Amino acid sequence: MYSSNLASSRSYNFLVSVARVLLGCWLFEFETNAGDWPQLLGPLRNGQSAETNLSTRWPEEGPPVLWKRKTGEGFASPSVVSNYLVIPHRLEQEEVIECLDPRSGVTLWKTSFPTNFKDDFGSDDGPRATPTISGNQVFLMSAEGLVTALDISSGKLLWSVDTKTVFGAPKGFFGMACSPLVVDGRVLLNIGGREGSGIVALDQSTGKLVWRSTGDEASYSSPVLARVGQSSIATFFTRNGLALLQPGDGKILATYPWRSRTAASVNAALPVVVENQIFLSASYETGAILLRWQEGRLEKIWAKDGVISNHYATSVHHNGYLYGFDGRQELRPSLTCVEFATGKVMWREDQIPSGTLLTFGDFLLITLETGEVWLVKATPARFERVARSQLAGHGVRAYPALSNRKLFVKSKSELVAIDLTINSQ
């Protein structure tokens, strides 16, 4: 009788513990999901925001600027979850990771690491990779390949891995720039390391190596998680081309070569995944290609150059059409709309400053390198800009974050928070 009661008590306590954990997880999800922008290009890494009630009628002076904060160098974007905004930047000989209150811009915590990184082309010596927030952790990669995990509430260092030392990851042309992808307790990274460490997965809790895969060199593109049927597929656009991997064990499912013959070239735009179709795009006379993943193999749907060849900025998909920049960043590219299924060009707006694109509703939110922000209708009928405003300083190379009706734009030397709430106008 005693042992039976003890067993029942243990079972009850176990079930209560499980219920508490599940309730805690549910509450965390509830508190942090709506309106969050936890990683590069948003929740699904596709540049699409599900937020509603965003302002589409701007006053002549533009939407209100809530706050501005001075920052150091870097092309890294901010990531936002709940009441935490994390932005890495470079100040003198330190790479600073700063957490702000997104509503006020007030610093909540700050930590830093020494850095000697020097860009070989003299453009910028700051971090390139965008933080990824998952649960109570934030994951970052420095321009020198130092991967760190920090506690989101305090900034406490949980673990770090020097990928340059551990895996022989090279500097590349412009430093290291993979924004970590977190999948099922694994941190996936495109690092181009030696001895089969082109892509690695680290344990989310400890930083220990879980698996390594491919001998591909690193690109400046970050991975995207594709969900095809019941399967999750890690989609990497390496320097060599497309690599599809199982996120659990790193098994290579398929590869497809797609890179320039020119040695001094990069693949930088992220793959655009729509159901079982994968769009890749690169400059340097490489061009764009649409592939279909079906029955365990990749097949080409179309491939063209000079249509929507992305240099750095990733195109966005909306209602069967792609919107993006065609051409080299430094040569004033064309903003272009292309039919996704065929590659047919629907319209072009030529010779504009390069920039980045996000979508919400039926609108494109385009942030130019000049700091000007455009609101453009996402329609294949014609180019139709409905608003434009100078909202940030020059030198915007980082992707903005769109969270809780606020647009956060990082320029060369400051971070700006812009209110896109309808009733704020």
Backbone hydrogen bonds, N-H to C=O, Kabsch-Sander energy under -0.5 kcal/mol:
donor,donor_aa,acceptor,acceptor_aa,energy
5,N,1,M,-2.3
6,L,2,Y,-2.4
7,A,3,S,-2.5
8,S,4,S,-2.4
9,S,5,N,-2.8
10,R,6,L,-2.8
11,S,7,A,-2.7
12,Y,8,S,-2.7
13,N,9,S,-2.9
14,F,10,R,-2.6
15,L,11,S,-2.6
16,V,12,Y,-2.6
17,S,13,N,-2.4
18,V,14,F,-2.6
19,A,15,L,-2.7
20,R,16,V,-2.5
21,V,17,S,-2.4
22,L,18,V,-3.0
23,L,19,A,-2.9
24,G,20,R,-2.9
25,C,21,V,-2.7
26,W,22,L,-2.7
27,L,23,L,-2.9
28,F,24,G,-2.5
29,E,25,C,-2.7
30,F,26,W,-2.9
31,E,27,L,-2.7
32,T,28,F,-1.6
33,N,29,E,-1.6
36,D,33,N,-1.8
37,W,80,V,-2.8
42,G,39,Q,-2.1
45,R,42,G,-1.3
46,N,41,L,-0.8
47,G,41,L,-2.6
49,S,359,T,-2.7
55,S,420,L,-3.5
62,G,59,P,-2.1
66,L,64,P,-0.6
66,L,417,A,-2.6
67,W,417,A,-1.0
69,R,415,L,-2.4
71,T,413,S,-2.8
73,E,90,R,-1.8
75,F,127,P,-2.3
76,A,127,P,-1.2
79,S,86,V,-1.9
80,V,37,W,-2.9
81,V,84,Y,-2.4
84,Y,81,V,-2.2
85,L,100,L,-2.2
86,V,79,S,-2.7
87,I,98,E,-2.6
89,H,96,V,-2.7
90,R,73,E,-2.2
91,L,94,E,-2.5
94,E,91,L,-1.7
95,E,113,F,-3.2
96,V,89,H,-3.2
96,V,94,E,-0.7
97,I,111,T,-3.2
98,E,87,I,-2.1
98,E,96,V,-0.6
99,C,109,W,-2.8
100,L,85,L,-3.2
100,L,98,E,-0.5
101,D,106,V,-2.5
104,S,101,D,-0.8
105,G,101,D,-3.6
108,L,99,C,-3.5
109,W,99,C,-1.4
111,T,97,I,-2.4
113,F,95,E,-1.9
115,T,93,Q,-2.1
120,D,173,F,-0.5
122,G,119,D,-1.4
128,R,176,M,-0.6
129,A,141,M,-0.6
132,T,139,F,-2.3
133,I,38,P,-2.8
134,S,132,T,-0.5
134,S,137,Q,-2.6
137,Q,134,S,-2.0
138,V,150,L,-2.2
139,F,132,T,-3.0
140,L,148,T,-2.2
142,S,146,L,-2.0
145,G,142,S,-1.9
147,V,145,G,-0.7
147,V,161,V,-3.0
148,T,140,L,-2.1
148,T,146,L,-0.5
149,A,159,W,-2.5
150,L,138,V,-2.5
151,D,156,K,-2.4
152,I,136,N,-2.7
155,G,151,D,-2.9
158,L,149,A,-3.3
159,W,149,A,-1.3
161,V,147,V,-2.6
163,T,145,G,-2.0
163,T,161,V,-1.2
166,V,162,D,-2.9
167,F,163,T,-1.6
168,G,164,K,-0.5
169,A,163,T,-1.8
174,F,175,G,-0.5
175,G,171,K,-0.7
176,M,143,A,-2.1
179,S,177,A,-0.6
181,L,188,L,-2.0
182,V,180,P,-0.5
183,V,181,L,-0.6
183,V,186,R,-2.7
186,R,183,V,-1.6
187,V,202,L,-3.1
188,L,181,L,-3.6
188,L,186,R,-0.7
189,L,200,V,-2.5
191,I,189,L,-0.8
191,I,198,G,-1.7
192,G,198,G,-2.7
193,G,197,S,-2.2
194,R,167,F,-2.6
198,G,214,T,-2.6
199,I,213,S,-2.5
200,V,189,L,-2.1
201,A,211,W,-2.5
202,L,187,V,-2.2
203,D,208,K,-3.2
204,Q,185,G,-2.9
207,G,203,D,-2.6
210,V,201,A,-3.3
211,W,201,A,-1.3
213,S,199,I,-2.7
220,Y,267,N,-3.0
224,V,235,T,-2.1
226,A,224,V,-0.6
226,A,233,I,-3.4
228,V,226,A,-0.6
228,V,231,S,-1.9
229,G,227,R,-0.6
231,S,228,V,-2.2
233,I,226,A,-3.3
234,A,245,L,-2.7
235,T,224,V,-3.0
235,T,233,I,-0.6
236,F,234,A,-0.6
236,F,243,A,-2.7
238,T,236,F,-0.7
238,T,241,G,-2.3
239,R,217,E,-2.0
242,L,256,Y,-2.5
243,A,236,F,-2.5
244,L,254,A,-2.9
245,L,234,A,-2.3
245,L,243,A,-0.5
246,Q,251,K,-2.2
250,G,246,Q,-2.6
253,L,244,L,-3.2
253,L,251,K,-0.6
254,A,244,L,-1.2
256,Y,242,L,-2.2
258,W,240,N,-2.3
265,S,263,A,-2.0
268,A,266,V,-0.5
272,V,279,F,-2.3
273,V,271,P,-0.7
274,V,272,V,-0.5
274,V,277,Q,-2.6
277,Q,274,V,-2.2
278,I,291,L,-2.7
279,F,272,V,-2.7
280,L,289,I,-2.5
282,A,287,G,-1.4
287,G,282,A,-2.0
288,A,304,K,-3.4
289,I,280,L,-2.4
290,L,302,W,-2.8
291,L,278,I,-2.8
292,R,299,E,-2.7
293,W,276,N,-3.1
294,Q,292,R,-0.7
294,Q,297,R,-2.8
297,R,294,Q,-1.2
299,E,292,R,-2.2
301,I,290,L,-3.2
302,W,290,L,-1.2
304,K,288,A,-2.3
310,N,308,I,-1.0
316,V,323,Y,-2.5
318,H,321,Y,-2.8
321,Y,318,H,-1.1
322,L,338,V,-3.2
323,Y,316,V,-2.4
324,G,336,T,-2.1
326,D,324,G,-0.5
326,D,334,S,-3.0
327,G,309,S,-2.6
327,G,325,F,-0.6
331,L,328,R,-1.2
332,R,329,Q,-0.9
334,S,326,D,-2.4
335,L,349,E,-2.5
336,T,324,G,-3.2
336,T,334,S,-0.5
337,C,347,W,-2.3
338,V,322,L,-2.5
339,E,344,K,-3.0
340,F,320,G,-2.0
343,G,339,E,-2.9
346,M,337,C,-3.2
347,W,337,C,-1.2
349,E,335,L,-2.5
352,I,333,P,-2.1
356,T,367,T,-2.1
358,L,365,L,-1.5
359,T,47,G,-2.6
360,F,363,F,-1.9
361,G,49,S,-0.6
363,F,360,F,-2.2
364,L,376,V,-3.8
365,L,358,L,-2.9
366,I,364,L,-0.7
366,I,374,W,-2.5
367,T,356,T,-1.9
367,T,365,L,-0.5
368,L,366,I,-0.6
368,L,372,E,-2.9
369,E,354,S,-2.8
371,G,368,L,-2.1
373,V,389,S,-3.1
374,W,366,I,-3.2
375,L,387,A,-2.7
376,V,364,L,-2.4
376,V,374,W,-0.5
377,K,384,E,-2.7
378,A,362,D,-2.6
379,T,377,K,-1.7
384,E,382,R,-0.5
386,V,375,L,-2.9
387,A,375,L,-1.4
389,S,373,V,-1.9
391,L,371,G,-1.7
391,L,389,S,-1.0
392,A,371,G,-1.6
395,G,369,E,-1.6
396,V,369,E,-2.2
397,R,395,G,-0.9
398,A,410,K,-0.7
401,A,408,F,-1.8
403,S,401,A,-0.6
403,S,406,K,-2.6
404,N,35,G,-0.8
406,K,403,S,-1.2
407,L,418,I,-2.5
408,F,401,A,-3.0
408,F,406,K,-0.5
409,V,407,L,-0.6
409,V,416,V,-2.4
411,S,409,V,-0.6
411,S,414,E,-2.9
412,K,394,H,-1.4
415,L,69,R,-3.0
416,V,409,V,-2.6
417,A,67,W,-2.5
418,I,407,L,-2.6
418,I,416,V,-0.5
419,D,64,P,-2.9
420,L,405,R,-3.0
420,L,418,I,-0.6
422,I,53,N,-1.1
424,S,421,T,-1.2
425,Q,422,I,-1.5
